[in-house]
Amino acid sequence: MPWIETEDHNKRLLEALTFLAKERGALGRLAGALDSDQRIALKDAARSGDQHKRKISLIAPSTIERWQQGGLEKLMRAQPHKKRLVYEFLERSEEFRTAIYNPSPDLPDGFAAFVAAQKETLSKLRFEGLNNLDGVYRLYRRAWTTPARNDRVLISKLIFQTVGGLTRYWEEQDYKDDVRGNISVEETDEGVAFASGSNLFLLGFGKDEARIKFSAIHALRPMIDGEKPVHELRGSVMGVTGEGPHASTLFIAYRANNVDFLSEVVPAIGVDRDIRSWIGCALNGEA
């Protein structure tokens, strides 16, 4: 977010400088980094024009230290242009990482900094080598349009594609439910796949509306090795949109021979018994 001369932005800048000041010499190094940053130099030159000779130091270390030590009142009186240069530099500086850090400006303030702080945790997750998931699957689960019934099965289309080492996924639902007054369901979720231990996870978001979907897959056949195509996935999925409560649902997915199939809701009696049993659609007398 570009600098705005408000009390809130001044507070955020002060908090960032105070955080950096905990490390001895950090504010001095920050001043040096500002002087050597090409983008900062261009911004300052554009504002100053040709008639102003560039100072030896764009912002002296002592100036930044006075801002930090003088508190909010003193910082509010400092030159807005100088504060803007420091603030917008800290937004993209990985070396001087503070709560201001936001290398992706379209993300909410602080979100990128939060993700960056989880670097050690994220490094333990596996994002690469999942390419043997690539392909189209028929995904079976109980029809969510009639949650109280266990005699109806939804078959949706699950697609994986790996590009540049990252495996993304899409789930497509496009059908009419005649039991629910012939309502039309048109939903697409897209997200990313990653693994932890022997478990595979899918985190996705709705393309058509605000929706979050999280899947935990604990059984894959064969296991992910980056070579042999996966043919079967078993796990649970939770989709969150609108009012709750939001319960998870068991699902099973098989690699499709015919990738041009359409999603649909079908009677459970017409579905393989093993699938019915797993997703909770066992008929009377079935275990």
VOBA-1610 file (N, C-alpha, C; in pm, whole numbers, padded with zeros to 5 digits, always signed):
BEGIN
Met+00085-00119+00000Met+00000+00000+00000Met+00088+00124+00000Pro+00073+00215-00097Pro+00155+00336-00103Pro+00139+00420+00024Trp+00243+00497+00053Trp+00243+00582+00173Trp+00135+00688+00165Ile+00062+00702+00274Ile-00036+00809+00290Ile-00004+00880+00420Glu-00003+01010+00419Glu+00035+01087+00538Glu-00081+01087+00639Thr-00095+00975+00706Thr-00197+00959+00809Thr-00131+00913+00938Glu-00203+00924+01048Glu-00149+00879+01176Glu-00124+00728+01174Asp-00214+00655+01108Asp-00199+00510+01102Asp-00070+00470+01031His-00041+00533+00918His+00082+00500+00845His+00205+00541+00925Asn+00198+00654+00993Asn+00311+00696+01077Asn+00333+00596+01191Lys+00225+00546+01249Lys+00238+00447+01356Lys+00304+00320+01304Arg+00264+00277+01186Arg+00320+00154+01130Arg+00468+00171+01098Leu+00505+00289+01049Leu+00646+00315+01020Leu+00726+00319+01150Leu+00671+00382+01252Leu+00741+00389+01382Leu+00758+00250+01441Glu+00655+00168+01433Glu+00664+00031+01485Glu+00771-00049+01410Ala+00779-00029+01278Ala+00880-00101+01199Ala+01020-00056+01237Leu+01041+00074+01253Leu+01173+00125+01290Leu+01212+00079+01431Thr+01115+00077+01521Thr+01141+00031+01658Thr+01179-00117+01659Phe+01113-00194+01573Phe+01145-00336+01562Phe+01288-00354+01510Leu+01326-00278+01409Leu+01461-00288+01352Leu+01566-00241+01452Ala+01531-00141+01533Ala+01628-00083+01627Ala+01671-00182+01734Lys+01597-00291+01749Lys+01636-00392+01848Lys+01769-00457+01812Glu+01801-00455+01682Glu+01930-00510+01638Glu+02029-00395+01623Arg+02138-00402+01692Arg+02236-00294+01693Arg+02287-00265+01552Gly+02280-00139+01514Gly+02330-00097+01384Gly+02233-00114+01269Ala+02114-00167+01294Ala+02019-00196+01186Ala+01970-00069+01119Leu+01944+00036+01196Leu+01895+00160+01136Leu+02002+00225+01049Gly+02128+00211+01087Gly+02237+00262+01004Gly+02248+00185+00874Arg+02233+00053+00883Arg+02236-00029+00762Arg+02116+00002+00672Leu+02003+00034+00735Leu+01885+00072+00656Leu+01912+00199+00577Ala+01975+00296+00639Ala+02008+00421+00570Ala+02101+00393+00452Gly+02198+00303+00471Gly+02289+00268+00362Gly+02218+00197+00249Ala+02123+00110+00283Ala+02048+00039+00181Ala+01960+00134+00100Leu+01905+00234+00165Leu+01824+00334+00095Leu+01909+00410-00006Asp+02032+00444+00032Asp+02121+00518-00057Asp+02159+00438-00181Ser+02168+00307-00167Ser+02213+00224-00280Ser+02097+00166-00361Asp+01974+00197-00324Asp+01858+00142-00394Asp+01824+00228-00515Gln+01822+00166-00633Gln+01800+00240-00756Gln+01659+00298-00764Arg+01562+00225-00720Arg+01424+00274-00726Arg+01405+00396-00637Ile+01469+00394-00521Ile+01463+00509-00430Ile+01528+00630-00496Ala+01642+00608-00560Ala+01714+00718-00625Ala+01630+00782-00735Leu+01561+00699-00813Leu+01477+00751-00921Leu+01359+00830-00867Lys+01297+00781-00761Lys+01184+00853-00701Lys+01228+00988-00646Asp+01342+00989-00579Asp+01391+01114-00520Asp+01431+01214-00628Ala+01494+01164-00736Ala+01535+01252-00845Ala+01415+01310-00917Ala+01311+01229-00936Ala+01191+01277-01003Ala+01124+01388-00924Arg+01131+01380-00795Arg+01067+01481-00711Arg+01153+01607-00702Ser+01284+01588-00691Ser+01374+01701-00671Ser+01399+01781-00798Gly+01403+01712-00912Gly+01432+01781-01037Gly+01581+01804-01056Asp+01617+01859-01172Asp+01758+01879-01206Asp+01823+01990-01125Gln+01741+02083-01067Gln+01800+02198-01001Gln+01857+02166-00864His+01825+02046-00812His+01874+02009-00680His+01986+01906-00693Lys+02099+01937-00630Lys+02211+01845-00632Lys+02188+01735-00528Arg+02212+01611-00567Arg+02191+01497-00477Arg+02283+01507-00357Lys+02226+01491-00238Lys+02305+01492-00115Lys+02386+01364-00106Ile+02493+01370-00023Ile+02578+01253-00005Ile+02496+01136+00047Ser+02406+01166+00142Ser+02319+01064+00198Ser+02175+01107+00180Leu+02095+01019+00124Leu+01955+01050+00100Leu+01882+01078+00231Ile+01895+00986+00325Ile+01842+01004+00460Ile+01951+00958+00556Ala+02003+01049+00634Ala+02114+01018+00724Ala+02071+00918+00831Pro+02162+00832+00872Pro+02129+00737+00980Pro+02079+00808+01105Ser+02138+00924+01136Ser+02096+00998+01256Ser+01951+01045+01244Thr+01908+01075+01120Thr+01769+01118+01099Thr+01672+01005+01130Ile+01701+00887+01078Ile+01615+00773+01104Ile+01613+00738+01252Glu+01729+00751+01318Glu+01734+00722+01461Glu+01651+00823+01540Arg+01654+00952+01498Arg+01572+01053+01567Arg+01424+01025+01547Trp+01387+00981+01428Trp+01246+00944+01404Trp+01203+00837+01504Gln+01287+00736+01516Gln+01251+00622+01601Gln+01251+00660+01749Gln+01349+00737+01791Gln+01360+00772+01933Gln+01265+00883+01974Gly+01224+00967+01880Gly+01138+01080+01912Gly+00991+01045+01927Gly+00953+00925+01886Gly+00815+00884+01900Gly+00726+00937+01790Leu+00598+00909+01804Leu+00501+00940+01700Leu+00490+01089+01671Glu+00491+01170+01775Glu+00474+01315+01755Glu+00585+01372+01668Lys+00709+01331+01695Lys+00822+01381+01615Lys+00816+01326+01472Leu+00779+01199+01459Leu+00771+01140+01327Leu+00664+01207+01242Met+00554+01245+01303Met+00446+01311+01229Met+00492+01443+01169Arg+00594+01505+01227Arg+00644+01635+01178Arg+00754+01619+01074Ala+00801+01498+01052Ala+00909+01475+00956Ala+00857+01490+00813Gln+00950+01506+00718Gln+00912+01528+00579Gln+00838+01405+00523Pro+00716+01425+00475Pro+00639+01312+00421Pro+00710+01239+00309His+00782+01313+00223His+00851+01250+00111His+00956+01152+00160Lys+01031+01190+00262Lys+01134+01101+00315Lys+01072+00978+00380Lys+00965+01000+00455Lys+00898+00887+00519Lys+00842+00791+00414Arg+00790+00847+00307Arg+00735+00763+00201Arg+00844+00674+00141Leu+00964+00729+00118Leu+01072+00649+00062Leu+01108+00533+00153Val+01114+00559+00284Val+01150+00454+00379Val+01039+00349+00386Tyr+00914+00396+00395Tyr+00799+00305+00409Tyr+00788+00213+00288Glu+00794+00269+00169Glu+00776+00188+00048Glu+00897+00098+00022Phe+01014+00136+00073Phe+01130+00047+00066Phe+01109-00073+00158Leu+01059-00049+00278Leu+01036-00158+00373Leu+00925-00251+00325Glu+00833-00201+00244Glu+00728-00286+00190Glu+00785-00399+00104Arg+00898-00375+00037Arg+00952-00474-00055Arg+01088-00529-00011Ser+01132-00492+00109Ser+01264-00534+00154Ser+01257-00663+00234Glu+01316-00768+00179Glu+01323-00895+00250Glu+01433-00892+00355Glu+01538-00814+00329Glu+01650-00806+00424Glu+01608-00736+00552Phe+01532-00626+00539Phe+01484-00552+00655Phe+01335-00585+00673Arg+01309-00709+00713Arg+01171-00757+00715Arg+01100-00712+00843Thr+00991-00640+00825Thr+00907-00594+00935Thr+00762-00626+00902Ala+00670-00579+00986Ala+00528-00601+00961Ala+00480-00526+00837Ile+00560-00431+00789Ile+00526-00355+00668Ile+00551-00439+00543Tyr+00642-00537+00553Tyr+00684-00615+00436Tyr+00564-00672+00362Asn+00552-00637+00235Asn+00439-00682+00153Asn+00481-00682+00007Pro+00557-00786-00035Pro+00607-00789-00173Pro+00497-00805-00277Ser+00377-00843-00234Ser+00264-00854-00325Ser+00159-00753-00282Pro+00162-00632-00337Pro+00076-00524-00290Pro-00073-00554-00295Asp-00114-00647-00382Asp-00257-00678-00392Asp-00307-00761-00274Leu-00213-00817-00196Leu-00252-00896-00080Leu-00283-00803+00037Pro-00364-00849+00132Pro-00394-00767+00250Pro-00266-00729+00324Asp-00267-00612+00385Asp-00150-00566+00460Asp-00109-00671+00564Gly+00019-00702+00567Gly+00072-00794+00665Gly+00063-00941+00627Phe-00016-00973+00523Phe-00035-01114+00488Phe+00094-01175+00434Ala+00157-01106+00341Ala+00282-01158+00284Ala+00389-01172+00392Ala+00392-01076+00486Ala+00489-01083+00595Ala+00461-01205+00683Phe+00334-01234+00705Phe+00297-01351+00785Phe+00342-01479+00715Val+00315-01489+00585Val+00355-01608+00510Val+00507-01624+00511Ala+00577-01511+00492Ala+00723-01516+00491Ala+00777-01564+00626Ala+00708-01528+00735Ala+00752-01568+00868Ala+00735-01719+00890Gln+00653-01782+00807Gln+00631-01926+00819Gln+00725-02005+00728Lys+00832-01940+00685Lys+00923-02002+00588Lys+00974-02138+00636Glu+01010-02147+00763Glu+01064-02273+00815Glu+00957-02382+00812Thr+00833-02346+00852Thr+00724-02443+00851Thr+00692-02487+00709Leu+00683-02390+00618Leu+00649-02422+00479Leu+00756-02508+00413Ser+00882-02491+00457Ser+00991-02569+00398Ser+00977-02718+00430Lys+00898-02751+00532Lys+00878-02891+00570Lys+00767-02956+00488Leu+00689-02872+00416Leu+00585-02925+00330Leu+00645-02955+00193Arg+00582-03044+00122Arg+00633-03086-00009Arg+00542-03033-00119Phe+00594-02944-00200Phe+00519-02888-00311Phe+00564-02945-00445Glu+00685-02999-00450Glu+00740-03050-00575Glu+00727-03203-00582Gly+00741-03256-00702Gly+00738-03400-00720Gly+00600-03461-00708Leu+00496-03380-00732Leu+00359-03430-00726Leu+00298-03447-00865Asn+00383-03445-00966Asn+00334-03443-01104Asn+00265-03572-01147Asn+00284-03682-01072Asn+00213-03803-01113Asn+00066-03800-01072Leu+00024-03688-01012Leu-00119-03665-00991Leu-00185-03614-01119Asp-00107-03557-01209Asp-00161-03490-01327Asp-00262-03577-01402Gly-00376-03516-01433Gly-00479-03587-01505Gly-00617-03550-01454Val-00717-03626-01498Val-00857-03600-01465Val-00913-03718-01386Tyr-00989-03686-01281Tyr-01045-03788-01193Tyr-01197-03769-01178Arg-01266-03880-01158Arg-01406-03877-01119Arg-01411-03880-00967Leu-01465-03775-00906Leu-01468-03763-00761Leu-01609-03792-00711Tyr-01620-03890-00620Tyr-01750-03934-00567Tyr-01765-03888-00421Arg-01880-03831-00388Arg-01916-03801-00250Arg-02068-03789-00240Arg-02119-03789-00119Arg-02262-03772-00101Arg-02305-03638-00157Ala-02422-03634-00219Ala-02472-03510-00279Ala-02494-03405-00170Trp-02421-03296-00178Trp-02431-03193-00074Trp-02559-03111-00085Thr-02629-03123-00198Thr-02755-03049-00213Thr-02867-03111-00130Thr-02850-03238-00091Thr-02948-03305-00004Thr-02870-03373+00110Pro-02817-03295+00204Pro-02726-03348+00306Pro-02787-03453+00398Ala-02921-03452+00415Ala-02983-03548+00505Ala-03003-03685+00441Arg-02979-03696+00311Arg-03002-03822+00241Arg-02869-03892+00211Asn-02874-04026+00216Asn-02753-04102+00185Asn-02771-04192+00064Asp-02875-04162-00016Asp-02902-04245-00133Asp-02869-04173-00264Arg-02795-04061-00254Arg-02762-03985-00374Arg-02613-03954-00374Val-02548-03969-00487Val-02404-03952-00500Val-02372-03844-00603Leu-02289-03751-00564Leu-02241-03648-00656Leu-02110-03694-00720Ile-02103-03686-00852Ile-01980-03716-00925Ile-01932-03586-00989Ser-01819-03535-00943Ser-01763-03411-00998Ser-01632-03441-01069Lys-01578-03341-01136Lys-01454-03358-01212Lys-01338-03291-01137Leu-01234-03369-01107Leu-01115-03322-01038Leu-00998-03326-01134Ile-00929-03214-01150Ile-00821-03203-01248Ile-00693-03156-01179Phe-00581-03222-01207Phe-00450-03180-01158Phe-00361-03145-01277Gln-00281-03040-01258Gln-00185-03002-01361Gln-00063-02939-01295Thr+00055-02988-01332Thr+00180-02936-01277Thr+00248-02845-01378Val+00276-02725-01336Val+00346-02627-01420Val+00455-02563-01336Gly+00580-02567-01388Gly+00690-02505-01316Gly+00717-02563-01180Gly+00685-02692-01161Gly+00711-02757-01034Gly+00599-02749-00933Leu+00498-02664-00959Leu+00386-02649-00867Leu+00264-02720-00924Thr+00201-02804-00842Thr+00084-02879-00886Thr-00042-02807-00840Arg-00121-02765-00936Arg-00248-02698-00907Arg-00363-02794-00936Tyr-00481-02759-00882Tyr-00596-02845-00907Tyr-00720-02760-00930Trp-00817-02821-00997Trp-00948-02762-01020Trp-01053-02869-00992Glu-01161-02829-00929Glu-01277-02917-00919Glu-01394-02847-00985Glu-01457-02917-01079Glu-01567-02858-01155Glu-01698-02930-01126Gln-01802-02852-01099Gln-01938-02904-01083Gln-02030-02824-01175Asp-02098-02894-01263Asp-02189-02828-01358Asp-02303-02925-01388Tyr-02413-02911-01314Tyr-02524-03003-01330Tyr-02652-02940-01278Lys-02764-03005-01305Lys-02893-02964-01251Lys-02944-03074-01159Asp-02996-03035-01044Asp-03045-03132-00946Asp-03198-03131-00949Asp-03254-03234-01012Asp-03399-03238-01027Asp-03471-03260-00894Val-03404-03321-00797Val-03465-03343-00666Val-03482-03210-00591Arg-03397-03116-00619Arg-03403-02984-00555Arg-03467-02880-00647Gly-03570-02920-00718Gly-03640-02826-00803Gly-03565-02791-00929Asn-03478-02881-00974Asn-03400-02861-01096Asn-03306-02741-01087Ile-03253-02717-00964Ile-03160-02605-00947Ile-03034-02631-01027Ser-02974-02525-01076Ser-02851-02535-01155Ser-02731-02509-01065Val-02636-02601-01064Val-02513-02587-00987Val-02398-02568-01084Glu-02332-02455-01074Glu-02215-02426-01157Glu-02106-02372-01066Glu-02016-02459-01026Glu-01909-02420-00933Glu-01775-02471-00982Thr-01674-02385-00967Thr-01537-02426-00996Thr-01448-02377-00882Asp-01372-02468-00825Asp-01274-02434-00722Asp-01136-02459-00780Glu-01043-02372-00748Glu-00905-02393-00793Glu-00810-02364-00679Gly-00700-02439-00677Gly-00606-02421-00568Gly-00476-02494-00592Val-00410-02529-00483Val-00277-02587-00489Val-00274-02717-00411Ala-00188-02809-00455Ala-00169-02937-00386Ala-00033-02937-00318Phe-00028-02994-00197Phe+00099-03010-00128Phe+00089-03129-00035Ala+00204-03182+00004Ala+00207-03303+00084Ala+00284-03281+00213Ser+00246-03358+00314Ser+00317-03360+00441Ser+00315-03503+00491Gly+00433-03562+00501Gly+00438-03703+00535Gly+00370-03785+00427Ser+00280-03874+00467Ser+00209-03958+00370Ser+00076-03897+00329Asn+00045-03777+00376Asn-00082-03712+00347Asn-00069-03608+00236Leu-00173-03598+00156Leu-00180-03496+00051Leu-00290-03398+00088Phe-00266-03269+00065Phe-00363-03167+00098Phe-00395-03082-00025Leu-00520-03040-00035Leu-00564-02949-00140Leu-00625-02827-00074Leu-00576-02710-00108Leu-00632-02585-00056Leu-00678-02503-00175Gly-00808-02474-00181Gly-00861-02404-00297Gly-00962-02297-00261Phe-00995-02218-00361Phe-01089-02107-00345Phe-01187-02108-00463Gly-01309-02065-00436Gly-01410-02060-00539Gly-01383-01951-00641Lys-01405-01983-00768Lys-01388-01883-00873Lys-01514-01799-00890Asp-01628-01856-00854Asp-01755-01790-00880Asp-01808-01713-00761Glu-01763-01748-00639Glu-01807-01680-00518Glu-01704-01701-00408Ala-01723-01627-00298Ala-01630-01641-00186Ala-01648-01778-00123Arg-01552-01866-00143Arg-01562-02002-00092Arg-01422-02056-00070Ile-01403-02124+00041Ile-01276-02190+00071Ile-01300-02340+00079Lys-01212-02416+00019Lys-01228-02562+00022Lys-01095-02625+00062Phe-01101-02716+00158Phe-00981-02782+00208Phe-01003-02933+00207Ser-00911-03005+00145Ser-00920-03151+00137Ser-00797-03214+00200Ala-00818-03319+00277Ala-00708-03398+00335Ala-00719-03539+00280Ile-00617-03581+00206Ile-00617-03711+00139Ile-00514-03800+00209His-00559-03909+00265His-00469-03995+00343His-00433-04125+00272Ala-00505-04158+00165Ala-00478-04282+00094Ala-00466-04255-00056Leu-00350-04289-00113Leu-00325-04273-00255Leu-00271-04404-00310Arg-00318-04441-00428Arg-00269-04565-00491Arg-00238-04536-00637Pro-00112-04557-00678Pro+00004-04580-00590Pro+00045-04451-00517Met+00138-04463-00424Met+00185-04344-00352Met+00257-04250-00448Ile+00266-04125-00408Ile+00329-04024-00493Ile+00479-04048-00500Asp+00528-04065-00621Asp+00673-04081-00640Asp+00723-04001-00760Gly+00632-03925-00822Gly+00671-03845-00936Gly+00681-03921-01066Glu+00651-04053-01064Glu+00666-04135-01184Glu+00536-04207-01221Lys+00493-04302-01138Lys+00374-04380-01169Lys+00248-04295-01147Pro+00158-04291-01244Pro+00035-04212-01229Pro-00050-04261-01112Val-00100-04169-01033Val-00190-04202-00924Val-00326-04238-00983His-00388-04344-00932His-00517-04388-00985His-00631-04370-00886Glu-00599-04362-00758Glu-00706-04355-00658Glu-00668-04261-00544Leu-00764-04182-00499Leu-00746-04089-00387Leu-00863-04108-00290Arg-00833-04114-00160Arg-00938-04121-00060Arg-00909-04021+00051Gly-01013-03949+00093Gly-00993-03850+00198Gly-01123-03782+00236Ser-01111-03663+00290Ser-01229-03586+00329Ser-01212-03442+00281Val-01325-03375+00261Val-01323-03239+00209Val-01421-03155+00290Met-01383-03030+00313Met-01473-02934+00376Met-01479-02809+00289Gly-01599-02770+00251Gly-01619-02647+00177Gly-01690-02546+00266Val-01640-02423+00268Val-01697-02321+00356Val-01746-02203+00273Thr-01876-02181+00278Thr-01937-02064+00215Thr-02073-02043+00279Gly-02115-01920+00291Gly-02245-01894+00351Gly-02246-01927+00499Glu-02365-01955+00552Glu-02381-01983+00693Glu-02344-02128+00726Gly-02294-02150+00848Gly-02258-02282+00894Gly-02375-02355+00956Pro-02350-02468+01021Pro-02217-02528+01040Pro-02164-02593+00913His-02030-02613+00909His-01966-02667+00790His-01901-02801+00826Ala-01960-02908+00780Ala-01909-03042+00810Ala-01822-03094+00697Ser-01728-03180+00730Ser-01645-03243+00627Ser-01718-03364+00570Thr-01682-03401+00449Thr-01746-03512+00379Thr-01639-03605+00323Leu-01660-03735+00338Leu-01567-03832+00281Leu-01583-03838+00129Phe-01473-03860+00059Phe-01479-03874-00087Phe-01378-03977-00134Ile-01399-04023-00254Ile-01305-04112-00321Ile-01299-04068-00467Ala-01180-04069-00526Ala-01163-04025-00664Ala-01082-04127-00741Tyr-01124-04156-00863Tyr-01053-04249-00952Tyr-01015-04177-01081Arg-00895-04209-01130Arg-00852-04153-01258Arg-00951-04193-01367Ala-00991-04095-01447Ala-01095-04119-01548Ala-01034-04166-01679Asn-01094-04268-01738Asn-01055-04313-01871Asn-01109-04218-01977Asn-01232-04173-01956Asn-01294-04076-02046Asn-01294-03941-01977Val-01211-03848-02021Val-01195-03721-01951Val-01305-03622-01987Asp-01391-03656-02079Asp-01496-03564-02124Asp-01629-03587-02053Phe-01628-03658-01942Phe-01753-03685-01872Phe-01808-03557-01807Leu-01937-03556-01777Leu-02003-03442-01714Leu-02032-03474-01568Ser-02024-03374-01483Ser-02060-03394-01343Ser-02210-03416-01332Glu-02251-03492-01230Glu-02392-03526-01215Glu-02419-03582-01077Val-02548-03587-01040Val-02592-03656-00919Val-02666-03780-00963Val-02627-03896-00907Val-02686-04024-00949Val-02736-04099-00827Pro-02831-04194-00844Pro-02876-04277-00733Pro-02761-04363-00681Ala-02750-04375-00550Ala-02641-04452-00490Ala-02643-04597-00534Ile-02760-04651-00563Ile-02771-04792-00601Ile-02696-04822-00730Gly-02674-04720-00811Gly-02605-04741-00937Gly-02454-04724-00927Val-02403-04703-00806Val-02261-04680-00784Val-02199-04804-00719Asp-02073-04829-00750Asp-02002-04944-00696Asp-02015-04949-00543Arg-02032-05072-00491Arg-02056-05090-00348Arg-01942-05036-00263Asp-01817-05056-00306Asp-01702-05007-00229Asp-01706-04855-00218Ile-01745-04789-00325Ile-01756-04643-00322Ile-01868-04602-00228Arg-01984-04666-00240Arg-02098-04634-00153Arg-02059-04647-00006Ser-01992-04755+00026Ser-01955-04780+00165Ser-01861-04673+00217Trp-01762-04636+00134Trp-01662-04539+00180Trp-01722-04401+00204Ile-01809-04356+00117Ile-01860-04218+00127Ile-01987-04209+00213Gly-02028-04321+00272Gly-02141-04316+00363Gly-02276-04326+00297Cys-02281-04395+00183Cys-02407-04414+00112Cys-02444-04562+00106Ala-02408-04637+00209Ala-02441-04780+00211Ala-02592-04799+00214Leu-02641-04890+00133Leu-02785-04919+00128Leu-02825-05011+00244Asn-02953-05029+00263Asn-03003-05114+00370Asn-02944-05255+00359Gly-02889-05301+00471Gly-02833-05436+00474Gly-02686-05441+00441Glu-02630-05329+00389Glu-02487-05326+00358Glu-02408-05279+00479Ala-02289-05333+00495Ala-02203-05295+00607Ala-02142-05159+00582
//
